[in-house]
Amino acid sequence: MSSIKMNFLKNLFQMKRFFFKKENFYLLVFILFLFLIDRYSKSIVIENFSNKSYFLNDFVNLALTWNTGIGFGFLSSTSDFEYNLVSILIGLVIMILIYVLINSKLIEKIILSLIIGGALGNYYDRLVFNAVPDFIDLHFKNFHWFTFNIADVFITLGVISYIISGNQKSIK
């Protein structure tokens, strides 16, 4: 075998060991678990809440809305070109996050898994429904927060955790 082929096979084997570490497999299962929790919650809401709003208490309603934008309805558009462009950018960001996850330390991997699991849940909806179903409506008297879903909760927890973990590094 030529040395080029040997080097290629050696590098391929090293990449395989790097990408298929046991902790990365567990994180993949964790991401899949988060994705499935999100899908399950959205499927229940889509099947049962299409024209209804449920009052849970003085602070929370459940009401289905369809979001064509990104987080909290930002960049909502009726243009197919803009929607598809934003969807492509989101897909690229998810791929970058996966690459960063693979090259991170364990605590960062767990935090990034939260973000990726939620992002994949919302990205799936963008591709399948051309919008993301949001249904959790937090409010206090006449003030309503943006309607969101379980995937948004995962993403928010991940981002907050990432910020906190980054601040702790800079303090030390």
Summary of the structure (lengths in Angstrom):
residues: 172
radius of gyration: 19.7
end to end distance: 51.1
largest distance: 74.5
contacts: 467
relative contact order: 0.14
helix: 67%
strand: 13%
